[in-house]
Amino acid sequence: MPKSLTPRLAALRDEIHGYAKEFGLDFFDTVFEMVSYDEMNMVAAYGGFPTRYPHWRWGMEYEQLAKGYEYGLSKIYELVINNDPCYAYLMESNPEVDQKLVMAHVYGHCDFFKNNFSFRHTNRRMIDDMANHATRVRRWVDKIGVEKVEDFIDRTLSLENLIDQHAPHIRRNPDPQRAEEEAKSNERVEGFKVNREYMRGFINPSEFMDSQRKRAEDEKQQRKRFPERPQRDVLYFLLEHAPLEPWEVDILSILRDEAYYFAPQGQTKIMNEGWASYWHSTIMTRRALRDDEIIDYADHHSGTMGVRPGAINPYKLGIELWRDIEDRWNKGKFGKEWDECDDLRARQAWDRKLGAGREKIFEVRKHYNDITFIDTFLTAEFAQQQKLFVYGFNDKRNSWEILDREFRKVKNKLLTSLTNFGQPIIEVVDGNYENRSELLLAHKHDGQDLKGDYARETLRNLQSLWRRPVNIVTRYDGKGTLLRYDGQHHSEKKVEL
């Protein structure tokens, strides 16, 4: 069970808290708890929460984390929950310098959770709701049976990315009541043309006009699409329209709520980890470190920032980009004059001594996510300094190798990997495809083909919820393809896009 902090750690917490406030961080109240390495692995397996609904995947993730720690392959330094108050865990076996580092890092995360726009609509009482979710699922397990519930969760988890991650910030569909009123106001059924108004009742009697209105309404219903607009939140569409049993609706709504809770963390992974790393580095090196702790701190910090070939470390990329932004705005390396300067020596010696870097990074922290962060602030100079490149597999040489160092291609590749978490964008376009109650999805092709085996298994799981055949339109080799699963057999055919 988690324990409260020792008097010494409580004093260190107050010290780090004071430094964080001194630097301008603004965060929710933060509760630190002490756990053993085994308890830390259990909490990490649950996604940072003390309890979750029963499912075998938590045990699988726990085994992976435990083995990594026992074999010295990995170590969890901190866990923090986006909640109000924030909850964070400290491993009781960590040395004091690590505890200070983790506390500083946690305060950086908590500041980001509170102030970044992506988290504005998240549930700030999720730690309580997670416990409620667990209770609800356990009740269904007692009533329905563990195998039936677990099988449904298995299938639903394979679909949990089929949400509209931007839905909390925008309204894609108009208000239904307002749309209906506007449609009625625009409806006008005209009968035969009359030249004299007193003849209208004779030429267009009320019975005839009523039949015309009914005919127009029938034609309108036939033309009406279901849904009226493509819907990216597939899980919500299933909740509203799939023939699910009450227990299935409840569990699907739980998994959808949790998917939306975790979505902002995926949207801001580079920014968030970079921001927390920036502040633990700043607080530790400028305030909290003692002389005898410098070597240990440098060793552990460098381990977190380590980069291996062929992979992006969000901690490293994030902290370096935050530092680059601060440096550029301190020296005035932005704007029309900077962009038009083509003298390399002048650019290297550029320093307008504006001192606006700290103010700028707080502004960026509030208004950006990973995609806009990278798109706006990742420059050619930064890519060259960080030695970023595009890599791929060479079939002729049967090996992985660097394909390109050109800045635009590097940036586009990085942005593509971040868009929709690097996963395909899928939308519901027709819930009554070919008037047979079949579900039709569309893949918004962005140059990356669907993986055939993944697509077939996804269709299989969707069909188990929709109870009718499920189709998806995609593109292979530039040609439209319709993939279909009817509950027994997979099929595909060419279609016009």
TORVEXTOR-976710 format. One record per residue (C-alpha): residue number from 0; residue in one letter; x, y, z. Coordinates in steps of 0.2 Angstrom, whole numbers, plus 5000, padded with zeros to 4 digits. Layout:
# residues N
   pos   code     xx     yy     zz
   NUM      A      X      Y      Z
...
//
This chain:
# residues 497
   pos   code     xx     yy     zz
     0      M   5000   5000   5000
     1      P   5006   5018   4996
     2      K   5014   5027   5011
     3      S   5015   5045   5016
     4      L   5031   5054   5014
     5      T   5044   5053   5027
     6      P   5048   5070   5036
     7      R   5064   5072   5026
     8      L   5055   5069   5009
     9      A   5041   5081   5015
    10      A   5054   5094   5018
    11      L   5062   5091   5001
    12      R   5044   5092   4993
    13      D   5041   5109   5001
    14      E   5058   5115   4995
    15      I   5055   5109   4977
    16      H   5038   5116   4977
    17      G   5045   5133   4982
    18      Y   5057   5133   4968
    19      A   5044   5128   4955
    20      K   5033   5142   4961
    21      E   5048   5154   4960
    22      F   5050   5150   4942
    23      G   5032   5154   4938
    24      L   5025   5136   4937
    25      D   5006   5135   4941
    26      F   4999   5118   4945
    27      F   4986   5109   4955
    28      D   4989   5103   4973
    29      T   5000   5088   4971
    30      V   5000   5073   4982
    31      F   5016   5062   4983
    32      E   5015   5044   4989
    33      M   5029   5032   4992
    34      V   5028   5014   4984
    35      S   5039   4999   4983
    36      Y   5046   4995   4966
    37      D   5033   4981   4965
    38      E   5019   4993   4969
    39      M   5026   5005   4956
    40      N   5025   4992   4943
    41      M   5007   4988   4947
    42      V   5002   5006   4947
    43      A   5011   5008   4930
    44      A   5003   4993   4923
    45      Y   4986   5001   4927
    46      G   4991   5017   4917
    47      G   4996   5026   4933
    48      F   4979   5023   4943
    49      P   4978   5013   4959
    50      T   4964   5003   4952
    51      R   4956   4998   4935
    52      Y   4943   4986   4928
    53      P   4948   4968   4928
    54      H   4956   4962   4912
    55      W   4971   4951   4908
    56      R   4981   4964   4899
    57      W   4985   4973   4916
    58      G   4994   4957   4921
    59      M   5003   4956   4905
    60      E   5010   4974   4906
    61      Y   5014   4971   4925
    62      E   5025   4956   4920
    63      Q   5034   4966   4906
    64      L   5038   4980   4918
    65      A   5043   4968   4932
    66      K   5055   4958   4921
    67      G   5062   4974   4914
    68      Y   5066   4981   4931
    69      E   5073   4964   4938
    70      Y   5084   4962   4923
    71      G   5090   4980   4924
    72      L   5083   4985   4907
    73      S   5071   4998   4912
    74      K   5066   5008   4928
    75      I   5051   5019   4931
    76      Y   5057   5035   4939
    77      E   5040   5044   4941
    78      L   5021   5042   4938
    79      V   5009   5056   4939
    80      I   4990   5057   4936
    81      N   4981   5071   4927
    82      N   4969   5075   4941
    83      D   4964   5088   4953
    84      P   4973   5086   4965
    85      C   4987   5078   4955
    86      Y   4994   5061   4962
    87      A   5012   5056   4960
    88      Y   5022   5041   4966
    89      L   5039   5040   4972
    90      M   5049   5024   4973
    91      E   5055   5022   4991
    92      S   5071   5013   4985
    93      N   5077   5029   4975
    94      P   5091   5039   4982
    95      E   5088   5057   4988
    96      V   5094   5065   4972
    97      D   5082   5055   4962
    98      Q   5067   5060   4973
    99      K   5071   5078   4970
   100      L   5073   5076   4952
   101      V   5056   5066   4951
   102      M   5047   5080   4961
   103      A   5053   5093   4950
   104      H   5048   5083   4935
   105      V   5031   5080   4942
   106      Y   5028   5099   4945
   107      G   5032   5102   4927
   108      H   5019   5089   4922
   109      C   5006   5096   4933
   110      D   5009   5113   4927
   111      F   5006   5107   4909
   112      F   4991   5097   4914
   113      K   4983   5112   4921
   114      N   4987   5125   4908
   115      N   4988   5117   4891
   116      F   4973   5118   4880
   117      S   4972   5100   4876
   118      F   4968   5095   4894
   119      R   4955   5109   4896
   120      H   4941   5097   4894
   121      T   4948   5082   4903
   122      N   4940   5074   4918
   123      R   4949   5081   4933
   124      R   4941   5068   4945
   125      M   4947   5053   4934
   126      I   4955   5044   4949
   127      D   4937   5042   4956
   128      D   4929   5038   4940
   129      M   4942   5024   4936
   130      A   4937   5016   4953
   131      N   4919   5018   4948
   132      H   4922   5010   4931
   133      A   4931   4996   4939
   134      T   4916   4993   4951
   135      R   4903   4993   4936
   136      V   4913   4981   4926
   137      R   4915   4969   4941
   138      R   4896   4970   4943
   139      W   4894   4964   4925
   140      V   4907   4951   4928
   141      D   4897   4944   4942
   142      K   4880   4945   4933
   143      I   4886   4940   4915
   144      G   4902   4930   4918
   145      V   4920   4934   4916
   146      E   4923   4926   4899
   147      K   4909   4935   4891
   148      V   4914   4952   4898
   149      E   4932   4949   4895
   150      D   4929   4944   4877
   151      F   4919   4960   4874
   152      I   4933   4970   4881
   153      D   4946   4962   4870
   154      R   4936   4966   4855
   155      T   4932   4984   4860
   156      L   4950   4988   4865
   157      S   4955   4984   4847
   158      L   4943   4999   4842
   159      E   4947   5011   4856
   160      N   4957   5022   4844
   161      L   4942   5025   4833
   162      I   4937   5041   4842
   163      D   4937   5059   4836
   164      Q   4952   5066   4847
   165      H   4947   5084   4842
   166      A   4929   5082   4847
   167      P   4931   5091   4864
   168      H   4937   5107   4855
   169      I   4925   5108   4840
   170      R   4907   5104   4835
   171      R   4908   5094   4819
   172      N   4889   5092   4818
   173      P   4876   5106   4820
   174      D   4864   5106   4834
   175      P   4850   5093   4829
   176      Q   4835   5104   4835
   177      R   4842   5119   4826
   178      A   4845   5110   4810
   179      E   4828   5102   4810
   180      E   4820   5119   4813
   181      E   4830   5127   4798
   182      A   4825   5112   4787
   183      K   4807   5115   4791
   184      S   4808   5133   4788
   185      N   4816   5130   4771
   186      E   4803   5117   4766
   187      R   4790   5124   4754
   188      V   4778   5113   4744
   189      E   4771   5121   4728
   190      G   4756   5115   4719
   191      F   4750   5119   4702
   192      K   4754   5137   4696
   193      V   4739   5149   4698
   194      N   4737   5166   4690
   195      R   4723   5172   4702
   196      E   4724   5169   4721
   197      Y   4706   5166   4723
   198      M   4707   5150   4712
   199      R   4721   5143   4723
   200      G   4710   5133   4734
   201      F   4701   5125   4719
   202      I   4716   5121   4709
   203      N   4727   5115   4724
   204      P   4715   5108   4737
   205      S   4721   5104   4754
   206      E   4720   5085   4751
   207      F   4731   5087   4736
   208      M   4744   5098   4745
   209      D   4745   5086   4760
   210      S   4749   5072   4748
   211      Q   4762   5082   4740
   212      R   4770   5086   4757
   213      K   4770   5068   4761
   214      R   4778   5063   4745
   215      A   4791   5077   4748
   216      E   4795   5071   4765
   217      D   4796   5053   4759
   218      E   4809   5058   4746
   219      K   4818   5068   4759
   220      Q   4820   5053   4770
   221      Q   4826   5042   4756
   222      R   4839   5055   4752
   223      K   4844   5058   4770
   224      R   4860   5050   4774
   225      F   4863   5040   4790
   226      P   4874   5048   4797
   227      E   4871   5065   4788
   228      R   4889   5069   4789
   229      P   4904   5057   4790
   230      Q   4907   5053   4809
   231      R   4924   5050   4815
   232      D   4919   5045   4832
   233      V   4915   5027   4827
   234      L   4913   5021   4846
   235      Y   4900   5035   4849
   236      F   4890   5029   4833
   237      L   4890   5011   4839
   238      L   4884   5017   4856
   239      E   4870   5027   4848
   240      H   4865   5014   4834
   241      A   4872   4997   4836
   242      P   4860   4984   4843
   243      L   4870   4981   4859
   244      E   4864   4974   4875
   245      P   4863   4986   4891
   246      W   4879   4978   4898
   247      E   4888   4980   4882
   248      V   4883   4999   4881
   249      D   4889   5002   4898
   250      I   4906   4994   4895
   251      L   4908   5002   4878
   252      S   4904   5019   4886
   253      I   4917   5016   4899
   254      L   4931   5012   4887
   255      R   4926   5027   4876
   256      D   4927   5038   4891
   257      E   4944   5032   4896
   258      A   4951   5033   4878
   259      Y   4946   5052   4877
   260      Y   4954   5054   4894
   261      F   4971   5048   4888
   262      A   4970   5056   4871
   263      P   4977   5073   4876
   264      Q   4992   5064   4883
   265      G   4996   5056   4866
   266      Q   4993   5072   4858
   267      T   5006   5081   4868
   268      K   5019   5068   4873
   269      I   5034   5077   4866
   270      M   5029   5094   4873
   271      N   5023   5087   4890
   272      E   5039   5076   4893
   273      G   5050   5090   4886
   274      W   5042   5103   4897
   275      A   5044   5092   4913
   276      S   5062   5088   4908
   277      Y   5066   5106   4905
   278      W   5060   5111   4922
   279      H   5068   5097   4932
   280      S   5084   5101   4923
   281      T   5082   5120   4927
   282      I   5076   5117   4945
   283      M   5090   5105   4949
   284      T   5104   5113   4941
   285      R   5100   5131   4947
   286      R   5093   5128   4964
   287      A   5091   5110   4971
   288      L   5107   5101   4968
   289      R   5121   5099   4981
   290      D   5139   5097   4976
   291      D   5140   5079   4980
   292      E   5124   5075   4970
   293      I   5130   5082   4953
   294      I   5138   5066   4946
   295      D   5123   5055   4951
   296      Y   5111   5068   4944
   297      A   5120   5069   4927
   298      D   5121   5051   4926
   299      H   5102   5048   4928
   300      H   5097   5063   4918
   301      S   5108   5058   4903
   302      G   5100   5040   4904
   303      T   5083   5048   4902
   304      M   5089   5059   4887
   305      G   5098   5045   4878
   306      V   5094   5043   4860
   307      R   5096   5027   4850
   308      P   5097   5027   4831
   309      G   5081   5025   4822
   310      A   5070   5031   4836
   311      I   5063   5047   4843
   312      N   5065   5050   4862
   313      P   5051   5062   4867
   314      Y   5061   5068   4882
   315      K   5076   5073   4872
   316      L   5067   5080   4857
   317      G   5055   5090   4868
   318      I   5068   5098   4880
   319      E   5080   5103   4866
   320      L   5065   5111   4856
   321      W   5060   5120   4872
   322      R   5078   5126   4875
   323      D   5079   5131   4856
   324      I   5063   5142   4857
   325      E   5069   5150   4873
   326      D   5086   5154   4865
   327      R   5078   5161   4849
   328      W   5066   5172   4858
   329      N   5080   5178   4870
   330      K   5091   5183   4855
   331      G   5078   5188   4843
   332      K   5080   5174   4830
   333      F   5063   5176   4823
   334      G   5053   5187   4812
   335      K   5055   5195   4794
   336      E   5073   5201   4797
   337      W   5079   5184   4803
   338      D   5070   5174   4790
   339      E   5078   5186   4776
   340      C   5095   5185   4783
   341      D   5106   5173   4772
   342      D   5123   5177   4779
   343      L   5128   5162   4789
   344      R   5141   5172   4800
   345      A   5128   5185   4804
   346      R   5115   5171   4809
   347      Q   5127   5163   4820
   348      A   5132   5179   4829
   349      W   5114   5185   4830
   350      D   5108   5192   4847
   351      R   5096   5206   4849
   352      K   5096   5203   4868
   353      L   5077   5203   4869
   354      G   5076   5192   4884
   355      A   5058   5186   4879
   356      G   5062   5167   4879
   357      R   5054   5163   4896
   358      E   5039   5172   4892
   359      K   5037   5164   4875
   360      I   5039   5146   4881
   361      F   5025   5149   4894
   362      E   5014   5155   4880
   363      V   5018   5140   4869
   364      R   5015   5128   4883
   365      K   4997   5135   4884
   366      H   4992   5135   4865
   367      Y   5000   5121   4856
   368      N   5000   5102   4854
   369      D   5014   5091   4847
   370      I   5009   5093   4829
   371      T   5008   5112   4830
   372      F   5023   5113   4841
   373      I   5034   5103   4828
   374      D   5026   5112   4813
   375      T   5029   5129   4820
   376      F   5046   5128   4829
   377      L   5056   5114   4822
   378      T   5068   5123   4810
   379      A   5081   5117   4798
   380      E   5095   5123   4810
   381      F   5087   5113   4824
   382      A   5085   5097   4813
   383      Q   5104   5098   4808
   384      Q   5110   5101   4826
   385      Q   5100   5086   4832
   386      K   5105   5075   4817
   387      L   5087   5071   4812
   388      F   5085   5060   4797
   389      V   5072   5049   4788
   390      Y   5076   5030   4788
   391      G   5069   5015   4780
   392      F   5072   4997   4775
   393      N   5082   4994   4759
   394      D   5075   4978   4751
   395      K   5090   4977   4739
   396      R   5103   4977   4753
   397      N   5091   4969   4766
   398      S   5095   4982   4779
   399      W   5089   4997   4788
   400      E   5097   5013   4782
   401      I   5096   5032   4781
   402      L   5085   5037   4767
   403      D   5086   5056   4768
   404      R   5092   5071   4778
   405      E   5083   5084   4768
   406      F   5074   5095   4781
   407      R   5057   5096   4773
   408      K   5056   5077   4772
   409      V   5062   5074   4789
   410      K   5049   5087   4796
   411      N   5034   5079   4786
   412      K   5039   5062   4791
   413      L   5038   5067   4809
   414      L   5022   5076   4807
   415      T   5014   5061   4798
   416      S   5019   5050   4813
   417      L   5011   5062   4825
   418      T   4995   5064   4815
   419      N   4981   5054   4823
   420      F   4994   5046   4833
   421      G   5001   5038   4817
   422      Q   4986   5028   4815
   423      P   4974   5028   4800
   424      I   4959   5040   4800
   425      I   4943   5031   4799
   426      E   4925   5038   4797
   427      V   4907   5031   4797
   428      V   4899   5037   4781
   429      D   4884   5026   4780
   430      G   4874   5016   4793
   431      N   4862   5009   4780
   432      Y   4874   5004   4766
   433      E   4864   4999   4750
   434      N   4849   4999   4761
   435      R   4854   4983   4769
   436      S   4858   4990   4787
   437      E   4876   4987   4783
   438      L   4890   4998   4790
   439      L   4901   5007   4778
   440      L   4917   5015   4784
   441      A   4929   5026   4774
   442      H   4948   5027   4776
   443      K   4955   5045   4773
   444      H   4970   5040   4764
   445      D   4985   5050   4767
   446      G   4998   5040   4757
   447      Q   4999   5026   4769
   448      D   4990   5010   4765
   449      L   4980   5000   4778
   450      K   4988   4985   4784
   451      G   4978   4971   4777
   452      D   4978   4959   4793
   453      Y   4974   4974   4804
   454      A   4960   4979   4793
   455      R   4952   4962   4793
   456      E   4953   4959   4811
   457      T   4946   4977   4814
   458      L   4931   4973   4803
   459      R   4928   4956   4812
   460      N   4927   4965   4829
   461      L   4916   4979   4822
   462      Q   4904   4966   4814
   463      S   4903   4958   4831
   464      L   4896   4974   4838
   465      W   4886   4980   4823
   466      R   4878   4962   4820
   467      R   4877   4965   4802
   468      P   4891   4965   4788
   469      V   4904   4979   4789
   470      N   4913   4987   4775
   471      I   4927   4999   4773
   472      V   4932   5009   4757
   473      T   4951   5012   4756
   474      R   4964   5013   4742
   475      Y   4978   5001   4737
   476      D   4990   5006   4723
   477      G   4980   5021   4719
   478      K   4964   5011   4716
   479      G   4948   5011   4727
   480      T   4945   4995   4736
   481      L   4930   4989   4747
   482      L   4934   4977   4761
   483      R   4919   4968   4768
   484      Y   4916   4955   4782
   485      D   4899   4948   4784
   486      G   4902   4938   4800
   487      Q   4909   4923   4791
   488      H   4919   4927   4776
   489      H   4931   4942   4771
   490      S   4930   4949   4753
   491      E   4936   4963   4743
   492      K   4932   4971   4727
   493      K   4937   4986   4717
   494      V   4926   5002   4718
   495      E   4927   5019   4710
   496      L   4932   5033   4722
//
